[in-house]
């Protein structure tokens, strides 16, 4: 198996340049989907790598329930640095499980409490709360906005606000945000992808709102004004008009021409390099993880007494 067992743990280091290229050169919809897929695949490969190391480390502990053959010296010799890496993988995997579980629990709790608080309010798609605190965000199936924020926006900007939040609901952006948050917990090297997806998801909704309203400047003004008024979202896995992503960059993008909707650019361009770089990194990570899993399985199977 060799040192390739550790490759999925360090390959996410390529996430930063990939994220920077993709979020700036791809269409926001394409970038969101691509970066989320890359983050999820790399996180799964990284977790599988930790699980393999944990099996080797656990097999060496006294009183373990695993077959005795799994702690044979020949088995340990097939995994480099098994004493250190194997034992370190056990608490590391536990931390990953705790962080991911806490994120899932918070997402479900906030969504459940928000839906319970909206029970009985008129409007199935939009809930307008008589609150003096200006904020707006999108639940998985409903838009929440306060009268304080609506009072601070012009009529055209209100239309941009609702179009933006409706885009979040329609495209299920909360799933992308939740996925990249879990991936970043599985491997901290994936945090640049989490930040990039938070930005590209907002840019995706920005462009959808601009097409719906028909005026990119109105959407830009709505984002800028909402950023000055709004306090954000109750959870980072929920999307909002001005809750995530660098607002000046989003406003500048809306003041420029609309991005091309062509999904996959040529490999000779910067955008194409981002796409192919992400695809290559994901493929290598998946192949190395699969190679490690199959090899370790064959080793453990050969060491298991019949």
N, C-alpha and C positions, 0 to 999 in steps of 0.2 A: 504493500500500500504506500509506504514511504511518506514523504512530506506532503504528498498531494492531499492527505486527509485534512491538512490545515488550510488548504487553498480557499475553500468557501468562507473561512473566517476573515480573510484579508482582502478578497476580491471586491467587497463593497467599498473599499477605498477609492475605487474608480467612480463612485457615485457622484463625487463633487464635480469633476469636469463634465460628466454626462449630464448632470442636472443643469449646469450653467448653460451648456450648449442647447439643450432641448427646450428649456423654458424661454430662451431668447430667440430661437430660430424656428421652432416648430409652431404649428397652429395650436392654440391652447387646448383644444379638445384632444388632438393627437398626443400632445405632450403629457397631458394628465393620464390618459390611458396607458401610454408607453411607460412612463415613470412608475406608475402604480404597479404595472405588471412586473417590471424589473425589480422593484422593491420587494414584492411578495415572493418572487422566485428566489431571489438572493437570501431573503430571510428564511425561507423554508430550507434551502441548502445549508445555511449556517446552523440552523437548529438541528438538522439531521447530523451534521458534523459533530456538534456537541453531544448528541445522543449516542453516537458511535463511540466517542471517547468516554462517555459515562459508562457504557457497557463494559469497556475494558477496565476502567478504574474500579467499578463496583465488583467485578469478578475477582479482584485481588484482595478485597476487604474480608477480614475474618467473619465467619458466620453468614456470608451472603447466600441467598437462595438459588443462585445460578449454578449450573453444572460445574463440577470441579475442573473439567477439562478446559474451561474458558480461562482459567488462571494459570494454565500451563506456561512454562517459560518460553516455549516455542511460539505460543500465541502472542505473548507480550513482546517477543522479539519482532513480530511483524508490524508493530505499531511503534513509531519513534517517540521517545520521551514519554512512555506510557505512565511512569510513576507520577510525573508532574502533571501532564496534560489530562490524564484520566481522572485524577482526583480533583483537579481544578474545575473540570467540566461539570461535576456534580452540583456544587453550589451555584455555578454560573447558570446552569439550566434552571435551577430553582428560582433564581432572581428573574430570569426571563419569564417564567410562568407566573410569578407574582405580579410583575409589571403589566403583562398582557391581561391578566385577570382583573387587575384594578382598573385598567382602561376600559375594558368591556363592561365592568360593573358600573363605572361612572357614566358611560354613554347610555346604558339602559336605564339607569336611575334618573338621570336628567331628562331623558325623553319621556319616561313614565310620569314623572312629576309635572313636566310641562303639559302633557296631554291631560292629566288630571285637573290642573289649574284652568285649562281651557274648556272643561266640560260645561255645557250649558250656554256658551257664548255663541252668538249667531255667526254664520259663515262657515262653510265646510272647508274652503281652501285658504281663507285669510281670516285671522283672528286679530281684531283691533282692540288693544287693551287701553283703558283710561288711566294711563300711568304718566306721572310727571318725569319719569326717567326716560330719556330718548334711547331706544334700541330697537333692533329688528334682526331676526334670524329665521332660518328655515329648518323646521322639523322634517323628518322623513316624508311626511304627508301633508304638511300644513305650514303656512307662513304666519309668523307672529310679528306684529309691529305695534308700537305704542303711539298714542295721540301726540305725545310730546315730540317725537321724531317727525311725524307727518306735519305738524304745525311749523316745523323748521324748514320744510322743503316747499319749493314752488310746485304748482300743479304738474308741470312737465317732469320735474324731478321725482314726484311721487309715482308717476307712471314708470319711470326708469327703475325706481326702487322695487315696485311690484314685479316688473319684468325680470329684474335681476334675481330676486328671491324665487320667483316661479321657475326660472331656469335651474336653480339649485335643486328644487324639488323634482322637476321633470327628469333631469339627468342623474338623479340619485348621487349627488356629490358627497353626501355623508358617508357613503360606502367607500369611496376612494380615500377620504380623509381618515376614516377608521382603519382601513387597510394599511396605509402608510404609517400611521401611529403605532400599530402593532408591529410592523416590520422594523421600525426604528427601535422599539424595545427589544426585539430579538437580536439586533445587531446595531450598536451605536454608530457604526460607520455609515448607516443608511439614513442618518438624520438629514443630510443635505437633500435627499430625495423627499423626505417629509416636508421640508420647507418649500421645495420647488413645487410639489403637488398642491400645497396650500395656496401658492401663488397662481399656478396655472388653472386651478379650479375656479378661482375668482375671475381670472381673465376670460375663461370660457363663459362664465355667466355674464361678464361685461359685454362680450361680443354678441351674445344672444340677446341681451337687453338692447344693445345698439341697433340690431336688426329689427327688433320689435318696435322700438320707439321711432326709429328712422332718423335719429340725430345723435351722433357720437358725442358731441359737445355737451348735450343735455345729460347724458349718462356720466360723463366726466365731472360735471358740476355736482351731480347728485352724490357721487362717490366722495368728492372732496368735502362737501358740506356734511354728509353723514359721518365722515371720519372725525370732524370737529365736534359733532354732537353725540355720537353713539358711544356706548361703553363696552361693546363687544358681545360675545355669546357666552352662555353658561357652560359650554364645554368646547374644547378645541376641535372636536369631531363634528360640530355643527357649523354650517356655513352662514355667512352674513355679508351685507353689502360692503362694509368697511372693517370687518373684524380681523381678517387675515391678509397677508401679502403686503408688500410695500405700496402704499397708496400713491405716492408720487410716480412710481413706475407705471402703475395702472392708468393713472390719469394721462401721463405722457403717451402711452400706447393708444389710448382712445383719441387723443388729439392728432394722431398720425393716421395713415391709411389702414384699412382693414387688412388683417393677415390673410394670406392665401389659404384657401380651404383644402388644397391638395394634400392628401394624407402623407405620402412618403416621398420626400425629395430625393434628388439624385445623390449618389454616393460621392460625387465630386465636389459637393457643396458643404459648407459648415454644418447645415442642418442634417445632411446625409451622413456626415461623420458622427453626429450625435446619435442618430438612429442605429447605424451599424456598430458603433462602439458599444452602445447599450446591449444590442442583440448579441454581440460577441462575448461580452462579459457575462451575460446571463447564461449563454450556452456553455461556456467554459466552466462556470460555477456548477451548473446542473450536471454536466458530464463528470466533473471531478467528484461531486457528491455521490452520483450513481456508481462510479467506479469504486469509491471507498466502501459504499454500502454492500455492493456485490462481493468485493474481495473479502471484507470482514465476515460477511455471512458464510462464504465458503470456508474461511479459516475456522470459524466457530463450529460450523457443521462438521468439519473434519475432526475437530477436537472433542466433539460430543460423543460419549460412548453409546453404542447401540443398546 
